[in-house]
């Protein structure tokens, strides 16, 4: 087959065969196709889309580019969760230990930051010593011991997606339903799961800005999951403001610790409990989602969820003393506070720009080679509908490079709308699809 002809075919809006898709995936994985050619194809897919058969073929090719893990020897159902990403979305760090503490096996393969959206792996790597690159033997051992394991794609697990993922991040081809579907589902299917909870974000800080697009993505993901005989529940949740207050890698670990220790951060806690409740239900540890939520809440209250998080961190080589005492973590070199220049109600946030401000500070990547600064990020204080006075601190910026402050500050200030009149707060969980 000819790579250029395949690019041209998709560029002109035609349907690719399963053989053509397999050719591209296998040859790019084997480094026989250069980045610039795959970049062209990714843009053609972004612009012209893929039908259901093409999306399934892409998912299968990515899935079988590596090993599919067999977890049959570990008793009990295996359930994972995936979020389509947003700003301040650290729920994986919270719900994996909750579900594991409830007796559900959680084999979680996660990704890195993508565009303005943070990645679970980057957050985990901010914990000194935490190993995300486990062998399959260690992966199974940690899961058997702790009930949960959190790793990234390895050379053995969906290597094609790992390569596609990094290229999509820097070629403006992230927001594509077939590419998102294939990326998510290939990783999740490779884990050996029985069930999956999806958190599809919508709003200014999501990849799917409109709810109708979030619903289209949800149906694409669920259709693909069902084709592989997996049970799935989808939540469509709001991303018109950061989730919680902390944005950045260690900052999000810090806020996750606070939630697991019982701190009430309303929006983050609500989403986390709903997702964990659905996982507990799919894992046959509750009769419905509502009972699952009650179990999840009790596991935070009695400390078992936090103890489980400590166990997972220790099993993967992380420094648990910093999880027990997060305030002892290294402090950022530079902290800058942004104050409001107006009085009124916060009526709109361009959450995408808040995420890009965190990238400017060093919490994300602009190129494939960029290194993450685990200390970089934003503490974003207000929520939509809050009354703000002139001089109030809106955000606290953390970085190791003073040159990063001004562009981040400009992005944040341009992202906010403060009005004289209040508005009703956004509905946090917009839809549940079973």
N, C-alpha and C positions, 0 to 999 in steps of 0.2 A: 504493500500500500504506500501511498505518497502523502506525506504530512501536509504539504502545501495544498493538495487537492481536497483534503479533508477540511482544512481551514476555510478554503474557498467555498466548499459546499455549505458549511454552517454559516459563513458570512452572507451567503445568498439566501438564507432562510430555509434550507432543505433539512430533511431528517437524516441523522446519521444512523448507520446500522450498528448492531451490537458488536460486530467484528471490527468496525472502524473505531468504536469507542474503546474496545479492549486493546486494539493496536496502539492508540494514543496513550492509554494509562500504563500499559506494560513497558512501552518504549521510553516514556518519560521517566518512569521509575528506574529503569536501567540506564538512564542518562544518555540515551541514544537520540533524544529530542531535546534541543536547547530551550532555555527559558523564554527566549524571544518568540519562538514559535508557539509554545503553549500559551504565552501571554496573549497572542493574537487569537487563539482559539477560545480562551476564556472570555475575551471581550466579545467575540462573535456569539458565544452562548449567552452572555449577559444581555446582549442587545436583541437576540432572536429567540431565546428560550429553548426549552426542550420539552417534548411531550412525555407522557407517563412512561412509555416503554423505554425511551432514551434515558430518563432519570433512573429507572430501575436497572438498566444495563450499566450505567455509570456507577451506581451504588454497588452492584455485584462485582464489577471490575476492581473497584477500590477495596472492597471487602476481601476478595481473594488475591489481592496483591501480596497478602501476608497470611498469617495463620489465624484461624478462627478457634478461639479458646474453648476447650471442653471442660466445663465445671461440674459435670454430673456426679463426680465423686464427693463433692461438697454438698451435704444434705441441706434441703430447704430451697425456697425460691430465690432467684437472683433478680434484683430490681435496681434500675439506675434512673437518674434524672438528667435532663439536658436543658439548658437555657440557650435561647438564640442570642443572648448577649445584650448588654446594656451598660449603663454607667453606675458604678457602685454595686453591681450585682454579684454578691459573694455568697449566694445561698447554698452553693455546693458544699462549702466549708462547714455550714451549719447543719444541713439536712442529712449528709452522709453519716455523721456520728449519731444523729437522732434515730434514723432508721435502723442502723446497726445495733444500737442499744435496745431497740424494740424486737430484735431477733431476725431482721431482714438482712440477707446478704447483699452488699452494695459493691459490685465491681465497677469502679468508675475510671474510664479513660477520658481524659479531658484535653483541651487545647490551650494554646497560648493566646495572647491578646490579638485582636483582629480589628484593624482600623482604630476607631475611637473607643472600642469595647475592650475591657480588661479580660485577661485569661486566667483560668484557675491554676494552671501550671506555674505561671509567673508569680502568682500569689503564694503558692506552696513553696516555691524556691526562695522566697524571702525569709522562710524559717531556716535558720542555719542548720546545715546537715541533712535537711529533708531530701530524700532520694525519690525522684519521679521516674527514673529509668531503671525499673526492676526487670530482672529476667522473668520469664513466664513461670518458672519454678517458685521464685520469691513472691511473685504476684499471687499465686495460689496459696502459698504459705501464709502470707499476711492476711488474705481474705479469710482463710480458715481460722486463724488465730483471733482476728479482731472483728470479723464480720463486715469489714469495709477495707478497700484499698483504693488509693488515688494515684494514678500514673498517667504518663503521656504515651503517645504512639511510639513504638519502638521499631527497630528494623524488622521485627517479626510481626508486628500488629499494624495493619493498614498503612504501610510505608508510603503508598501512593498518596493517600490523603494528607499525610504530613507534608509532603512536597507541594501538593496543590495548595494547601492551606497557607503556607508561607508566601507563595507567589500571589495568591488572591489578595492577601493583605496589602501588598504594595503595588497592585495594578488596578485598583479601583473596580474590582469585580466581585466584591463581597456580597452585595445585595441582589443575589440571583436565587430564585426559589429552587431550581434543579441543582445548582452547585451547593447550596446550603443543605438541601435534603440529602444528597449523596455523601457529603462530608459528615453530617451528623450520624446518619444511619449506618454508614460503613463502620465507624468507630464503635457505635453502640452494639451492632450485631456481632462484631468481632469479640466483644466482651464475654459472650456466653450467657446473656440475660434471658429471663423469662418475661419480664415486663419493663415498661419504660414510662416515666412521667416527663412530659414536655412542658416547658415554660416558654411560651412564644410571646416575646415583647412587642408592644406597639406604642407609637408615640414619637416625640422628637428625638429621643435618645436611642431608639431601636433601629434595626436594619429595615424593619417593616413599619414605615411611618403611619400608614393607614390601617385601621382595624380590618378592613376587607382583605388587604394583602396579608395580614397576619393570619386570617382565617384560611386563605388560599395555601399558605405555607403549612399551616396546621394539617389541613387535609392531605397535602402532598406527603408530609411526614407520616401521618397515620396510615395512609394507603400503603406506603412502602413497608411500614412496620407489620401491617397485617399480612402482606404478601410473604413475609418471613415467619408468620404465625406467632407474632409477639403481641401481648396485651399492652394497650397504651391508653393513657389519660392525658389530655392536653388542657393547660390553663393558658388563657390569653390575659396577660397582665400589663398594667400601665407602666410606660417608661417616658412620661412627660416631665419627670424630675428624677434626680439620682435616687437610687434605692438606699435607704439609710443616709448617713452623713459623710462617710469616709470613702474616698476614691483614691486608688493607688494600691500597691501590692501589699506591703506590710500593713499599711493603714487599714486595708480590708480584712486582713487576718486579725488585727487588733479589734475591730468592731465585731467580727464573728465570735471572738472569745467573749466579748462583753454580752452578746446575746446568749451564748451557751452558759454563761454564769448568771443568767436571769435578768439582765438589764432589759427594760421595755423600750425598744426603739420601734414604734408602732408599725410603720409600713414594712420594714424589713422582717419583723417578727411575724406579721400576718402572712406574708407571702411564704416565708420559710415553713410555718406551721401547716399551711395548706398543701404545699408540695410534699413535705414529710408525711403528712396524713395520708395522701394518695399513695405514696410509696409503701407505707405500712399496710394499707388496704390491699394493694396489688400483691404484697408479700404474704397475704392470708393471715395477717396478725390483727386484723380489725374487720368488722362486719360491713363497714362502709367508710367513706372518707371522713365523715363527722367523728366517728369513733377514733379513727386514725389521728385526727387533729388533737383530740383529747389525750390520747396516749403520748403524742409528741410533746404536748405542753407539760404533761406530768414528768416526762423524762428530763426536761430542762429544770423543772422545779426541784426534783429530787437529786440533781447533780449527776445522774448517770450518763447523760449526753455529753457533758464536759469531760467526765472520766473516760468515755469512749474516745473522744477526740485526742486526749493525752495518750491513750494506748496506741492509736493509729500513728500519731506523730513519732512516738518512740519506736514503733515497729519499722518505720521507714527512715529511721536514722536522725530524726529531727531533735532539736534541743528543747526538751520539755520545760526546762527551767524558765525559758522565755515565754512559754505558753502559760505557765502558772503565774509569772510576774512580767506581763507584757510591757509595763512601764520602764523596765530596765533595758529595753531594746535601744540600740544606737540611735541617737537623735540626728535629725537632718542638719546639714551645715547652715542652710538658709531657711528662715521662716518669715513670710511676708503676709500681713493681714490686709484684706480689702474691706473698705468701709463703704456703706451706702451714702450716696450723695443726694438722696431724696427720702421723703416720708410718704408712706402709703402701704398698700397691700401688694404682695407679690402675686401677680396674676398670670405670668407666663415665664417659662424657662426654656431656652434652646439647649436641651440636654446634650445634644450632639456636640455643641461647642464646649460644654463643660468637660466632656470626655476628651476632646481634642486639646483642651488646656492642660489636662493631666498628661497627655502625650508630650506636649511642649515642655513640661517640667521634668520629663524623663521616665514617666511611668509606662510608656508604650514605645512602639517602634515606628519610624518613618521609612526605614529601609530594612531589608532582611538581615543586615549585618549589625544593626543597632543593638546595644546592650541596655537592658533594663536597669534602672536605678530603684532598688527595693524601697528606698526611703521617700522617693518622690511621690507627690500626690496632692490632694486637696481635701480639706475638711470643709464641707459645704453646709452652712448652718441652717438656713431657712427652708421651709416647705411652702408649697403653693397655698395661698390663702393667708399666710402669716402677715401680721402687721410689722412693718419695718420702719424704724426711725432713722432720720439722717444721722450718720456717725456710727450706726450699728455695724458690727463686724459681720460681713456676709460670708466670707470665705477665708481660710488660712491656707497659704501655699507653701509646700515643702519641696525643696530641691537642693541639689549639690552644685548647681551652676547658676550664678547670679544673672547671666544673660538670658536664662529661661523665664525669668519673672515677668518682664514687660509683655511679651506676646501672650503669655497665659492670662495675665491680668486683663489685657484688652479683650480677649475672647470671652472671659467671664462677665465683664461689665456690659459687653454688647449682647449678652445672652439673656438679660433680665428685663422684665417689664414690670414696673411698679406703678399702680394706679390708685386713684382716690377711693374707688369702691371695691369691696370684697367680691369674691366669687365662690361658688360651691366647689369643694375639692373634687378632684377626679376620682372616679371609681377605680379602686386598686385592682380588683380581679374582675375583668370585663366579661369573661365567658369561660365555662368549663365544658369540654367536649369529651364524652366517653364513648 
